[in-house]
Amino acid sequence: MLRIVKAELYKLFKNRTFRVLCGVTIVLSIMMMAMSSPFMEDVMVDSLGDISVEEKEAILSQMGAMTYEEQVVTPGKMGLNLVAKDPMNPTALEIYHSSFGAGLIEILIGILIAGFLAKEYSEGTIKNTLAYGKKRHEFYIAKFLAMIVGVAILTACLISISTIGSTIINGWGQTFELSQILGMLQSFVASIFANSAVIAIIMIFAILIKSNGGTIAITAGLFILAPMIISFFYGIYPWFDKIYELTPFYNSALATSIYVGNGDLMRSIVIAAVTIVIVLMAGIQILKAQDIK
């Protein structure tokens, strides 16, 4: 089993899709750093036109108050969003949590699985791999573990440059405490668990569809369109909220929220772990039942 995992990790690091995605996450992280830099404040001030400095400061304060929501999870939010009490002077913690983005990692996961698992069907390499006598459940689990490593690297690229760069430029932004670093590590670990559940789910679609484009399309539908639709119903029906809060859509956002508590983080990890076990078992059974010769 260890040999298969090593082989899949080697294939991952040689995979062109994975390398491109690493570059994408680095660019996104730099964009977040730029969004939180003093330069952005100057751009926004200049864009307000020929009004007094006092009026410009008042407008920026109002804009910050309008965009700031102290809410653990905001359904329907997508992309990079700077969540800070003072968007013109965000703290390192606020930049760190904002850098995870909303729905970004899930889309990257779908693209990675398309280029790392679904591609094996379209190119026929899965037949050669299994022809060497590798057990299907070992092959499937090895793919899963390799993609967890890949997603952990992508997540680290996404959050590290913006957080470290902004801290060097703007400072920590508040009184430093060791517990803050521990909280950041907890959020990272919880996000890996939540994203592992997403990996397991998308892997099933990949082996069913057996298509790169189809896997990406399903991912986009699940993690872009579905959250937007869900946002219209969230908070209206209590029974709907309870069901939604058990899904990866909610728990991925919960794991990376700056306002999440330790209890919610643990809840997110437990739900992710249960989802992983159930979905992995289902995926293995589907792969075993497929006619791959």
C-alpha positions in Angstrom: 0.0 0.0 0.0 2.8 2.4 0.9 4.4 1.8 -2.5 1.2 2.7 -4.3 0.8 5.9 -2.3 4.4 6.9 -3.1 3.8 6.2 -6.8 0.7 8.4 -6.8 2.5 11.2 -5.0 5.2 11.0 -7.6 2.6 11.2 -10.3 0.9 14.1 -8.5 4.1 16.2 -8.4 4.7 15.5 -12.1 1.2 16.3 -13.0 0.9 19.5 -15.1 -2.6 20.4 -13.8 -1.3 20.3 -10.2 1.7 22.6 -11.1 -0.6 25.1 -12.9 -3.0 25.1 -9.9 0.0 25.9 -7.6 0.7 28.9 -9.8 -3.0 29.9 -9.7 -3.1 29.8 -5.9 0.1 31.9 -5.7 -1.5 34.5 -7.9 -4.7 34.5 -5.8 -2.7 34.9 -2.7 -0.8 37.9 -4.1 -4.2 39.4 -5.1 -5.4 39.1 -1.5 -2.2 40.8 -0.3 -2.8 43.6 -2.8 -6.4 44.0 -1.6 -5.2 44.5 2.0 -2.3 46.8 1.1 -2.2 50.6 1.8 -1.9 51.0 -2.0 -5.5 49.8 -2.4 -6.7 52.4 0.1 -5.0 55.1 -2.0 -6.7 53.8 -5.1 -10.1 53.9 -3.5 -9.5 57.4 -2.1 -8.5 58.7 -5.5 -11.5 57.0 -7.1 -13.9 59.1 -5.0 -13.1 62.2 -7.0 -12.8 65.9 -6.0 -14.3 65.9 -2.5 -12.7 66.8 0.8 -10.5 64.4 2.7 -13.1 64.3 5.6 -15.9 63.3 3.2 -13.7 60.6 1.6 -12.9 59.1 5.0 -16.6 59.1 6.0 -17.5 57.3 2.7 -14.8 54.7 3.3 -16.0 54.1 6.8 -19.5 53.6 5.6 -18.4 51.2 3.0 -16.5 49.2 5.6 -19.5 49.1 7.9 -21.7 47.9 5.0 -19.4 45.1 3.9 -18.5 43.9 7.5 -20.7 41.1 8.8 -19.9 39.3 12.0 -21.4 36.1 10.8 -19.8 32.6 11.1 -20.9 31.5 7.6 -22.5 33.6 4.9 -24.1 31.2 2.3 -23.8 32.2 -1.3 -20.6 34.2 -0.9 -18.0 33.3 -3.6 -14.4 34.2 -4.4 -11.9 36.3 -2.5 -13.5 38.6 0.0 -11.7 40.6 2.6 -13.6 40.2 5.8 -12.4 42.8 8.3 -13.8 45.2 10.8 -11.7 47.9 9.1 -11.1 46.9 5.5 -8.5 49.7 5.2 -6.5 48.3 8.1 -7.1 44.6 8.3 -5.3 42.5 10.9 -3.1 39.5 10.0 -5.7 37.1 11.3 -8.4 38.7 9.2 -6.2 38.4 6.1 -5.4 34.8 6.9 -9.0 33.7 7.2 -10.1 35.8 4.2 -7.3 34.2 2.0 -9.1 30.8 2.1 -11.7 32.4 -0.1 -15.3 31.1 -0.6 -15.7 28.2 -2.9 -12.2 28.6 -4.4 -10.5 25.5 -3.0 -13.6 23.4 -4.0 -13.3 24.5 -7.6 -9.5 23.8 -7.6 -10.2 20.4 -6.1 -12.6 19.6 -9.0 -10.0 20.7 -11.6 -7.2 18.6 -9.8 -9.4 15.5 -9.7 -10.3 16.0 -13.4 -6.6 16.1 -14.3 -5.4 13.4 -11.9 -8.2 10.8 -11.8 -10.8 11.4 -14.5 -7.9 11.8 -17.0 -6.8 8.3 -16.3 -10.1 7.1 -17.8 -10.0 9.3 -20.9 -6.4 8.4 -21.6 -6.8 4.7 -20.8 -3.9 4.7 -18.3 -6.1 3.3 -15.5 -6.3 0.0 -17.4 -2.5 -0.3 -17.4 -2.3 0.6 -13.7 -4.8 -2.0 -12.7 -3.3 -4.6 -15.1 -0.2 -4.8 -12.9 -2.3 -6.5 -10.2 -3.0 -3.6 -8.0 -6.1 -4.0 -5.9 -8.7 -1.5 -6.8 -9.4 -0.4 -3.2 -5.7 0.3 -2.7 -5.5 2.3 -6.0 -8.6 4.3 -5.0 -7.3 5.1 -1.4 -3.9 5.9 -2.7 -5.4 8.4 -5.2 -7.4 9.9 -2.3 -4.4 10.3 0.0 -2.3 11.8 -2.8 -5.0 14.4 -3.5 -5.2 15.3 0.2 -1.5 16.1 0.1 -2.0 18.1 -3.1 -4.9 20.1 -1.7 -3.0 20.8 1.5 -0.2 22.2 -0.6 -2.6 24.3 -2.7 -4.3 25.6 0.5 -0.9 26.5 2.1 0.1 28.4 -1.1 -3.3 30.2 -1.0 -3.0 31.5 2.5 0.7 31.8 3.2 1.9 34.5 0.8 -0.9 36.9 1.6 -0.6 36.5 5.3 3.1 36.6 5.6 3.5 39.4 3.0 0.8 41.6 4.6 2.3 41.0 8.1 5.7 42.1 6.9 4.2 45.3 5.2 1.5 46.2 7.7 2.4 44.4 10.9 0.2 42.0 13.0 -2.5 44.6 13.4 -3.3 43.7 17.0 -1.8 42.5 20.2 0.1 39.2 19.4 -0.8 36.1 21.4 0.4 32.5 20.9 -3.2 31.3 21.0 -3.8 33.2 17.7 -1.2 31.0 16.0 -2.7 27.9 17.5 -6.1 29.0 16.2 -4.7 29.5 12.7 -3.3 26.0 12.8 -6.6 24.6 14.0 -8.4 26.3 11.1 -5.9 24.9 8.6 -6.3 21.4 9.9 -10.1 21.7 10.0 -10.0 23.0 6.4 -8.0 19.9 5.2 -10.6 17.6 6.8 -13.4 19.5 5.2 -11.7 19.6 1.8 -10.9 15.8 2.1 -14.7 15.2 2.3 -15.1 17.3 -0.8 -12.3 15.3 -2.5 -14.1 12.0 -1.7 -17.4 13.3 -3.1 -15.9 14.6 -6.4 -13.9 11.4 -6.8 -17.2 9.5 -7.1 -18.4 11.8 -9.8 -15.1 11.4 -11.6 -15.2 7.6 -11.7 -18.9 7.7 -12.8 -18.6 10.3 -15.5 -15.0 9.3 -16.6 -14.5 12.7 -18.2 -12.3 15.7 -17.4 -14.7 18.3 -18.6 -17.7 16.5 -17.0 -16.0 16.4 -13.6 -15.2 20.1 -13.7 -18.8 20.9 -14.8 -20.3 18.9 -11.9 -17.9 20.6 -9.5 -18.9 24.0 -10.7 -22.6 23.2 -10.4 -22.2 21.8 -6.9 -20.0 24.5 -5.4 -21.0 27.6 -7.4 -24.6 27.3 -8.3 -25.8 25.2 -5.4 -24.6 27.6 -2.7 -26.1 30.6 -4.5 -29.5 28.8 -4.6 -29.2 27.7 -1.0 -28.5 31.2 0.2 -32.0 32.2 -0.7 -33.5 29.6 1.6 -31.0 29.6 4.5 -32.4 31.2 7.6 -36.0 30.8 6.5 -36.8 27.2 7.3 -35.1 25.7 10.5 -35.3 22.2 9.2 -33.6 23.2 5.9 -30.8 25.0 7.9 -30.1 21.8 10.0 -29.8 19.7 6.8 -27.6 22.3 5.1 -25.3 22.5 8.1 -24.4 18.8 7.7 -23.2 19.3 4.1 -19.7 20.0 2.8 -21.0 23.4 1.5 -21.5 24.7 5.0 -18.6 22.9 6.8 -15.9 24.0 4.3 -16.9 27.6 5.1 -17.3 26.9 8.8 -13.8 25.5 9.1 -12.1 28.6 7.7 -14.4 31.3 9.3 -12.6 33.8 11.6 -15.6 33.8 13.9 -15.8 30.0 14.4 -15.4 28.6 17.9 -13.5 25.4 19.0 -16.8 23.6 19.3 -17.8 24.4 15.7 -14.4 23.4 14.5 -14.6 20.0 16.1 -18.1 19.6 14.8 -16.8 20.4 11.3 -14.1 17.8 11.6 -16.4 15.1 12.9 -18.9 15.7 10.1 -16.1 15.6 7.5 -14.7 12.4 9.0 -18.0 10.6 8.8 -18.6 11.9 5.3 -15.2 10.7 4.2 -15.7 7.1 5.5 -19.2 6.7 4.0 -18.3 8.3 0.6 -14.9 6.5 0.3 -16.6 3.1 0.9 -19.2 3.9 -1.8 -16.5 5.0 -4.2 -14.5 1.8 -3.7 -17.6 -0.3 -4.4 -18.4 1.6 -7.5 -14.8 1.2 -8.8 -14.8 -2.5 -8.0 -18.0 -3.0 -10.0 -16.7 -1.2 -13.1 -15.7 -3.2 -16.1 -12.1 -1.9 -16.7 -10.2 -4.3 -19.0 
